[in-house]
Amino acid sequence: MSALKDKNSSIFLFDKTNYILIVVGVFLLLIGFYLMSGGKSEDVHQFHAEEVFSTTRITLAPILVLLGLVVEIFAIMHKPKQ
């Protein structure tokens, strides 16, 4: 029975570093989507362009989302050292 099992076999698909990178990528995605949300005005008949078109919402948030996606792809493709 033990001959069928390899010494290096594990129940986990990835290494510890892969899981850490996956958590970091999800965290970046959540921060990016949180920064993108909002913009609700108190009065629906008034438009405040500085709330909707802020630098945080237009520039920083999409960069964080894209960075999170890149980290996720890297985390999945990264081979653990043997």
C-alpha positions in Angstrom: 0.0 0.0 0.0 2.8 2.5 0.8 4.5 1.7 -2.5 1.6 3.4 -4.3 2.0 6.6 -2.4 4.9 8.9 -3.3 6.9 10.5 -0.5 6.4 14.0 -1.9 2.6 13.6 -2.4 0.4 16.0 -0.6 -3.3 16.7 -0.3 -2.7 20.3 -1.2 -2.5 21.3 -4.9 -0.2 24.3 -4.3 2.7 25.2 -2.1 2.5 27.6 0.9 3.8 30.5 -1.2 1.1 29.9 -3.8 -1.6 30.2 -1.2 0.0 33.3 0.3 0.1 34.9 -3.2 -3.5 33.9 -3.8 -4.6 35.6 -0.6 -2.6 38.8 -1.5 -4.2 38.8 -4.9 -7.7 38.5 -3.5 -6.9 41.3 -1.0 -5.8 43.6 -3.8 -9.0 42.8 -5.8 -11.2 43.5 -2.8 -9.5 46.8 -2.1 -9.7 47.8 -5.7 -13.5 47.0 -5.9 -14.1 48.8 -2.6 -12.4 51.9 -3.9 -14.4 51.8 -7.1 -17.7 51.6 -5.3 -19.7 54.5 -3.9 -20.5 57.8 -5.4 -24.1 57.9 -4.0 -25.3 61.4 -3.6 -27.6 62.6 -0.8 -29.8 64.4 -3.3 -30.6 62.5 -6.4 -31.2 65.7 -8.4 -27.7 67.1 -7.9 -24.6 65.8 -9.7 -21.2 66.1 -8.0 -18.5 65.3 -10.6 -15.7 65.4 -8.0 -17.3 62.4 -6.2 -17.9 60.3 -9.3 -14.8 61.2 -11.3 -12.2 61.2 -8.5 -8.7 60.1 -9.1 -9.1 57.2 -6.7 -12.1 55.8 -8.4 -10.9 56.4 -12.0 -7.2 55.6 -11.8 -6.1 53.9 -8.5 -8.9 51.4 -8.2 -8.6 49.9 -11.7 -4.8 49.6 -11.3 -5.3 47.7 -8.0 -7.8 45.4 -9.7 -5.5 44.7 -12.6 -2.6 44.2 -10.2 -4.7 41.7 -8.2 -5.5 39.8 -11.4 -1.8 39.6 -12.3 -0.9 38.4 -8.9 -3.6 35.7 -9.1 -2.3 34.5 -12.5 1.2 34.5 -11.1 0.2 32.6 -8.0 -1.5 29.9 -10.1 1.3 29.5 -12.6 4.2 29.7 -10.0 6.0 26.3 -9.6 7.2 25.5 -6.1 10.8 24.8 -5.6 11.6 21.2 -5.2 
